[in-house]
Amino acid sequence: MIEHIPVLAKEVIVNLAPRKNENFVDATTGLGGHSKLILEKTGPRGQLLAIDQDEIALETAQKNLTKFSDRVTFINDNFDELGLIIRKWKVDRVDGILMDLGVSTYQLISPERGFSFNYDARLDMRMAPRKQRISAYEIINKYNEGELIKILKTYGEEPFSNQIVREIIKARSTKPIERTNELAEIIKRAMPPSYRISREKHFATSTFRALRMAVNNELEVLENGLKQAVQILSPGGRLVVITFHSLEDRIVKNFFHENENLEIINPKPIIASQEEITVNTKARSAKLRAAKKI
């Protein structure tokens, strides 16, 4: 069974505030870490709608949540279809919705998924490989120079976007760029050694993140999902969102402030304690925002 440590677990439960017999939606259930914590608080009759577009993750979540199987409905889909998905779920109210964004650790450590520069694999990065046509391979090898620069600047906020894209165009003119380590080497060539060495994170992080976000249309999905979540929530219901990137956090922050149907629970984002970061390094960039439907 794949090991999974849910990020900001205590903070999620405090802000979602699940109580017995209440109904919740985990819009990004992953391997079921947060789902389990919610289900433990909502017995004996509280229902959970567990959604994930990654079918392998969802299958693992089903195994991890076997003891709650009579109270969980699993849906293999993207949460930007929340409005349609919810119609199939027969509950009288929705007391809370959780969105835990970004790529999971298990996806990063699965070489065949092609998400990470730490493993040599074919470029892919699709969250739902069977449903998505465009992968990172297509973007890197078929998008024009302007499109690639826009992706790296918008999603990656990469200062060397122009230089990296020039190297990509040069390399692919000889042969297609197929693998993660090839792309990492191209990124390396585009950056001054002094800059690479001074980075706290790996020099390829921004480019790989930008590609992943473009492949999975992550910012647009988030905006659509937030709108639908507010419509679905019952009065008094809570919406909790965990982001891992400044662009995502900005979208959530602005949405909460601009939506007249929401009352913000935590004016400033909640971040992980140093203790949690020591145990789970992924938590260092996590930010949690919560709001209640008026």
C-alpha positions, -999 to +999 in steps of 0.1 A: +000+000+000+014+034-010+023+055+021+006+089+023+008+117+048-020+143+044-008+179+045-021+202+072-043+174+086-052+191+119-058+224+103-082+208+077-103+193+104-104+224+125-116+246+095-139+221+079-153+213+114-170+180+105-195+166+129-214+134+132-239+126+104-227+155+082-219+152+045-187+162+029-170+163-005-133+156-009-128+170-043-092+157-046-093+126-025-059+113-036-050+083-015-077+091+010-057+107+039-080+137+045-110+116+036-103+092+064-100+120+089-134+135+078-151+101+079-139+094+114-157+126+125-189+121+106-201+087+117-223+068+120-243+081+090-224+110+075-216+105+038-185+114+018-182+120-019-146+112-028-135+125-062-102+122-080-093+123-117-063+099-111-079+064-113-048+047-097-050+071-067-087+065-064-083+027-064-058+031-036-081+054-017-109+027-020-085+002-003-074+027+023-110+035+032-125+000+031-138+002+067-159+032+056-171+017+023-208+020+032-205+058+037-182+067+007-191+073-030-160+072-052-160+092-085-132+091-111-135+126-125-121+162-124-136+185-098-143+211-125-173+188-132-185+192-096-219+205-106-226+174-127-211+150-103-231+162-074-264+154-091-256+117-088-250+119-050-283+115-031-278+136+000-300+164+014-272+189+022-235+194+017-217+206+049-182+210+035-159+207+005-122+202+006-098+209-023-061+198-018-044+210-050-012+201-068+006+168-076+007+141-050+039+125-037+030+091-052+026+107-086+061+123-083+077+090-073+060+070-100+086+072-129+061+061-155+039+092-149+067+115-161+061+142-136+095+145-120+131+154-131+143+131-103+134+100-124+143+093-160+110+087-178+090+097-209+075+132-205+039+129-196+025+147-165-012+139-172-033+135-141-058+113-160-038+096-188-067+077-203-089+108-206-063+135-215-048+138-250-022+165-245+009+155-225+041+173-217+057+156-246+033+172-271+037+207-255+075+205-255+078+192-290+048+208-308+040+242-293+056+272-309+082+295-292+057+321-281+033+295-265+062+279-246+075+312-233+040+321-221+036+288-203+069+291-185+064+328-176+027+324-165+027+291-147+064+289-137+073+325-132+106+314-146+131+343-150+150+323-177+119+314-198+133+329-230+166+312-227+151+278-218+127+279-247+155+288-271+174+257-260+142+236-263+136+248-299+173+241-308+173+206-292+140+195-308+151+206-343+175+177-342+153+151-325+121+150-303+127+157-266+112+125-251+124+121-216+125+140-183+163+139-180+167+153-215+145+183-206+163+188-173+196+189-191+183+214-216+171+236-187+205+233-171+223+245-203+200+276-204+209+289-170+241+305-156+259+280-133+259+306-105+221+309-106+215+272-106+238+266-077+223+294-056+187+281-059+171+266-028+150+243-050+162+223-080+168+246-110+142+226-131+114+229-106+097+260-122+097+246-157+084+212-147+057+228-126+047+251-154+044+222-178+023+201-154-001+230-148-005+236-185-010+199-193-037+197-166-052+232-171-049+236-134-057+273-129-088+272-151-100+240-134-095+257-100-116+287-110-144+266-123-143+243-093-145+271-068-176+286-085-194+253-085-184+245-049-201+276-036-233+268-055-233+232-041-226+241-005-255+243+019-259+275+040-233+273+068-212+248+048-175+253+046-150+254+018-114+246+025-087+249-001-050+239+002-027+255-025+010+249-032+018+278-055+014+316-054-008+317-085-033+292-070-033+310-037-040+343-054-070+328-072-084+314-040-078+346-020-094+368-046-124+344-051-131+343-013-129+381-010-150+389-041-178+363-035-206+379-015-219+344-005-188+336+015-176+346+049-138+342+053-128+321+083-090+328+082-080+362+068-044+351+064-035+317+050-026+289+074+008+274+069+024+242+082+044+242+114+081+235+114+074+202+131+051+191+102+076+203+075+103+182+092+082+151+088+067+160+054+087+185+033+059+189+008+040+209+035+065+237+034+047+254+004+012+245+015-013+273+023-048+267+036-077+291+032-112+286+045-146+302+041-182+296+052-212+300+029-236+326+043 
